[in-house]
Amino acid sequence: MIIIVANGLLGLAAPLQAQSDITVTQNEALVDFPQSVTFQLELADASDVASVSLVYDVDRLSCLEANTAVPVELNGNRAEWTWEMVRSGNPPPGATLSWQWQITDRRGNVTTTPGQSHTFVDDRFDWQTVSAPNIRLHWYEGDEVGPMLLDAAVAGLDRLQNEMGITLDSEVQLFIYEESNDMRDAVLYIQDWAGGVAFSDYNIILIGVPPRIAESWGKPTVRHELAHLVIGQFGRSCVGGSRPTWLNEGLAVYAEGEPSESIQEDLARGIENNSFEPVRSLNGAFSSHGPEAGIAYSQSYSVVKFLLESYGQAQMQDLLLTLAQGTGYDEALEAVYGFNVDGLELAWRKSLNLPPREIPPTPTAVSAQAVPTIEPFGLPESVPTETAAAATAVPPATTNNPGGGICNLTAFPLLLIGVGLVLRRRK
C-alpha cells in the first residue's frame, strides 16, 4: 500500500515538475560597438510560451553581484531586444558580455538557455598583443610601441611593489591607439580633449599614443594610469571609503619614476616663492586647466615622496587600508602617522626648509568627489590624459616633450555619471 500511494503521489507531482519542451533555433547577440547590442531569440514553437526575459551582465569588479533582467515581448516565435549604449554608456574594448534567456511556459515552468558570452572588440584595427604576468597590452601601430610600453608598465609595477609594497591583484588590459581621436571613437561620453581613459571597474586602460612620442610621453602615462588601477585594487572596500586627491595623484606620479623636469621646476619655484597651496585644499578636485593644476600634481608628488621616505611603505599601506574602511582623512592620518592633514603639511614644509604656514583653527574639511555607480554598467571612472598634442605649446611634430596631464574629478550628467580624472602632465 505504501508503494502504491507513493507511486500515486509521484504521478501527481510529475506534471508540475516537468520542463517545457522548448527548442531554441537561434540565440545570438549582434554587436555594433560601441553603439548597441541586439539580442535575438527564436523558438521552434512558441505556442506554449507565456513570457520571455533576457538576463545580461558585463564582467567587472563590483561590490554587488547584479545583472539586468529585461522582459521581452514575443513576436510570433521570435524575441528581440536592443541595448542602446547611448543611454548607459558603453563598456570598453576587452570587457566581456554574458547573457541567457529565461522562458516561462503557461504552467509556470521556466527554461533557461545556456549562458553565452561575447568579448567587445574594436574591430576597426588589427591588434597585436604582448603580455607579462597580469598584464596584456594591445596595440596596432609601430613595431616597437607595444614591447616598449609593456616594459614601462612592468617597471611601474616593480616600483609600486618595491617602494610601496603594493602588488597587482588581477589582470589589467591596456589598449594603445595610434591617435587620441581613434581612442575617443571607442568610448561614448568622453571629453573631446581626452587622450586616455581608465575603466577601473574593468581593469582596462585606453590611451592614444602616437608612435613618435611613445618614448617621451607614452611611457610615463602608461605607468601613471596603471598605478591608479593597481592602487585602486589595493584594499578595495565596499564600505564607501575614499582617498584624498593629493594621495591618489601623488602615488601615481611617484610610480612614474624619476620626476620630470617640469615637476622639478614646479617644486623649485614653489620653494623659492613659498607659493604652495594648502595640502588640505588638495583633498578634493584639482583645477582642470592652467599652470595651477600642474603644480598641484607636482606638490602631491612631493607630499607622497615625503611620507614614503620618512615613514616607509608599511605605514603607507596602513593609510590606504584605513581610508578604504571609510575613515576620514584627518582621522586616518592621525591613526597612522600621529598628525592630521594640517600636521602633515607642517611636517612636509619643514622637510623643505619652508616656514610653517598659518593654519586656521577650524579648517573646513574637503572631501574627494564621490564616485557614483550605475548597475550593471560602469562608465569611465578616470579620464586620465589630455591629448599629447593639446598638452604642449609647440607643434607635436617638433616636440620631444609633449607633457602629460592633469587628473580632475568631474561629474557627468545623471545616468552618464563617471569620475573624470583629467591630466595635463601625466594622468
N, C-alpha and C positions, 0 to 999 in steps of 0.2 A: 504493500500500500504506500509506503514511504517513497519507493522508487517511482510508482505511478504518479503520485502527487507532485514529486519533484519534476518529473518529465513534463507534466501538465503546466507547471509554473514556468519552466523554461520555454515551453511552447508559446505561452502568452507574452513572455518578455522578449523573445527573439525579434518580432517585428519592430519593437520600439528601439532596439539597438542596431538594427540593420542600417548600413550605409546606403545612400542613394547610388543608383547605377549611373554615375556621371562620367562621361567620356569627354576629355578636353582635346580638341583638334588644333587649337592654336593658343599659345601663351607667350607673348613676346613684348619687348619694350622698344619703341622706335625713338632713338635719341637724336635730337637736333641741338647739340651742345654749342653754347651754354643756354639756349633759349627755352627748351622744353623737352619733356619725355612723354610719349604717348604709350600707355599700356593697353594692350589688346588681348581679349579673351574670346575664344569661340568654342562652343559646345556642340557635340554631335546632336543632342536632343535636349532642349531646354523646357520641354512641356511640363516637367515636374519641379521646376526651379521656382522658389519663392523670392529669393533675394541673392544678390551678389555683392561682395565687398572686396576692395583692394587694400591690402596691407603692405606698406612700403616703408623703408628706412634707409638712411645713409650711415655707414660705419664711421663713427667718430668718438672722441673722448667726451664722456658726459657723466654727470652725477646720477642721472635717471635713465633707465632703460626704457626709452619711449619710441614708439613707432606711430605711424599715422594710418588709421583705418578709414577708408572712404566708401560709402555706399555708392554703387554704380548701377544705373538703370540698364536693364536688358533691352536690347532692340532685336527681337526675334531670338536667335541663338547666339548673339554677339554682345559683348560689353566692351566699352572703350572709355578711357578717362585720360586727360592730359594734365600733367603737372606743368603749369606755366611758371617758369622760374622768375619771370618779371615780377611776380607777386611776392616771392620769398627770398630772392637771391639764389645764386647757383653754387653748388659745391665746386671745389676746384678740380682741375685735372688730377687724376690719381686717386680720387675718392671712389669708394665702391657703393653702389646702389644695390639693395636687395628687395625682393618683393614676392608675394604669393597671393593667391585668391582664396577667399572663403565663400563657398557656395552652399546655400541652405535650401533644402527641398521643402515641400509643403507639409511634411510631417515633422519638421524641425531638425532633421539630421543635417550635420554640417560636414562637408567635404573640403579639405584644404589641399590645394595643389602643392607639389614640391617647390621648395624655395628656388628662386632664380636670382642671378646677380649680374651686374654689369659694372665695369670699371670705366669711369669717364676718361675720355682721351681727347686731346686737342689734335684732331687728325689733319689739321692744315699743314703739319710739318712732319718730316721723317726724323723721329727722335732716335738718338743714341743714348746708351746708358752705361755709366760706370758706377761701381759701388765699393764701399768699405763697410766694416761692421756697423750695422744700424743706420747706414746712410745709403740712399740711392739718389744719384744725380743724373738728370736727363737734360740733354741739350741737342741742338741740331746744326749749329753754325760754328765753324772754326775748329780745326782738328785738335788743337791744344787746350781749348777752353774748358771742356769737361774735366779732363785729368787735372788741370791747374786749379780749378775751383774746388774739386774734390779734395785735393791736398790742403787747400786753405781751410775747408770745413773740418778735416781731420785735425789740423793744427789747432783750430779753435777749440775743438772738443778736448784735446790734450791739455790746453791751457786751463780750461774750466775744471778738468779733473785734478791736475797737478797743483794749481794755485788756489782753487776754491773747494776742491773735494766734491764737485758736482758731476755726476755722470748721466748719460743719456739712458732713459728707461725703455723707450720704444722707438721703432724705426722712423726716421724722417726722410721725406722725399723733397728734392729740390728740382724745380723746372726752370731752366735758364733759357730765356728768349733772346733772340738776337737784338730786338728793339723793344722799347717800352710800349710802343703802340701795339705791337703784336701781343704782348702780355696783357694789356688792358682789354683787348678784344675777347679775352678768355674769362673775364670777370665782370659781371653786371654790378652797377652802382659802385664804381671805384672812381676816385678823383682823376681828372684828365691830366694832372701833372705827376701822378704816381709812377714810380719806376719799379715798384715791387709790392708784394702783399704777402703777409704771413697768416696762414689759417691755423691758429694754434689748436683748435679743436680737432683738426685733421692731421696735424703734424706735417703740413705741406707748405712749402715756400715757393712763390713765383717771383722771379726777378728778371727784368730786362737788362741784359749786359752786352753791349756792343763788343765784339771781339777785340777791337783796337784798344779798349780800356779795361779789359778783363783783369790785367795785372794790377793797374793802379787803383781802380775803383771797385771792380768785381770782388776781389779777394777780401778786402775788409768788410764789404757789405754782406757777403755770404757769412763771414764769421759773426758779424753783429746780429743778423737775423736768426742764425742758428742758435746763438746764445739765448735769445729771447725764448725760443721754444724749449730748450733744454732747462733753463732756469724755471720756466713755467711748469714743466713736468715735476721738478723737484718739490716734494712736499705738497703736491696737488691736493686740494681740500675742497670739500663741498660745503664747508661752513659759511663761505662767503667772504673770507679774508681778502685783503688787497695789499699791495705794496706801494710805497711812495714812488713817484715817477723818477726821482733822482736815483733811487736804488736800482730800479729796473734798467734805466738807461745807462747808469754808471757801470753796472755789471756788464752790459752788452758792449759798451765801448772798451772796457778793460779787456774783454775777451778777444778784441781785435788784435792785441799785441802791443808793440811799442807805440806810444802816442804819435800821431801825425804832426807835421809842422804846424798845422793850423791849431791843433789843441795846445801845443806848447806855446804858441804865440798868444792864444787866448789867456792861458794861465799866467804867462809873464806879464801881460798887460793888466790883468786883474790884480796881481800882486803889486805891481808898480803904482797903479792908480787907486788901490784899495776899493775896487769897484764891483766886487762880487755881490750877487743877490743873497738875501737871507736864505739859508737852506730850507727853512720852513716854507718859503714861497715856492720851492721846487717840489713840494709834496704832490701837487696837482699837475694839471696840464701845462706843457711848455707852450711858448709862442709858436705859431705856425710858420712865421716868416721873419726875416730880418736877422741882423747880427746877434740880437739878444738871445735868439733861440740856440744858435751855435754855441754861444758862451755857456748857456745852461747845460749843454751836453758836456762841454769841457769841464765845467765846475763839478758836475755829477761824477764824472770820471775821477777827478781829484779826491772827492769825498770818499768814494768807494775804495780807491787806492790807499787812502789813509787808514780806513778801517781794516783792510786786509793786511797791510804791512805792520800796523800797530798791534792788532789783536789776533790775527791768524784766521785760518779758514774755518776752524771748528765753530768759532763764535759767529761767523757769517752764516754758516749753516743753521745755527740755532736761531738767528734772527729771522731767516727766511721761513723756518718751520713755525716759529712763534707767530709771525704775521699770517701764515696760512690758516692758523686756527681762529682767526678773527680778532686777534688782539690789536688795539690801536697802535699807531706809530710811536707815540711817546711812551706808552706802556711797554711795548716790545723792546725798544731801545733801553729803557730803564732796566728791564728784566735781564737783558743780555750783557749790556755794557755799563750800566750804572748811571747813564745820563739820558735825557730826553733829546728831542731834535735840536733845541737851543743849546744844550750842553754839548752835543756833537759838533755844532758849528763853532763853539768857542774852542774846543779841543783841536778841531781841524785848522782853524785860523792860527792858533798858537803854533802848530806844526809848520806853518808857512811864514812864521815870524811876523804875522799881522796883528795889529792891536785888536782887543776884543770889541765887538760891535755892541752898541747899546740895545738891549732887548726889552721890549715892553713887558710889564709884569704879568699881563693876562693875554697871551697871544691867542689869536683865533685859529683853531685847527683847520687845516686844509687837507681834504682827502682826495686821493686819485679818483677819477670818474669811474662810476660803476660800469661793469660790463654786462649788459643785459643779454639774455639768451632766448632764442626763438626755437622752440621744439617743432619738428625734429631736425631742422636745418640751421646751421650757423653761418652767418655772414663773415666776411673777413674781420678778424679781431685786431689786426695790425696792418696798417697801410704804411709800410716802413720807409720807403725810399723814394725821394724825389728823383726824377729822371736825371741821368748823368749830365745831359746837355743843359737842363734847366738849373742844375746846381752850380754851374760855373759861369763866370762872366766873360770868358773868352770862347771863341768858336770851338765846338767839340773836336773838329779835325786837327786842331793845332795844340790842344792842351794835353799835358801828361798828368794833370792832377785835377780831375773833374770834381772832386769834392765828394761829399757823402750826403747825409740827410739829417732831418730833424724829426724825431718821433713825437707825435702830439696826439692827445686823446680827444676825439671828436665824436659827437653823436650823430648818427644817421636819422632820418625821419622814422616815425613809428612804422613797425614791421620791416624796416630796412635799416635796423639799428646795428651798428658794429662799433668797434673802437678803432679809430684811425690813428696810427702812430706814424706821424709824418716826419721824414728825415731830410734835413738839409745837408748834414755832413756824413752821417753814416747810418743810422736807421731812422 
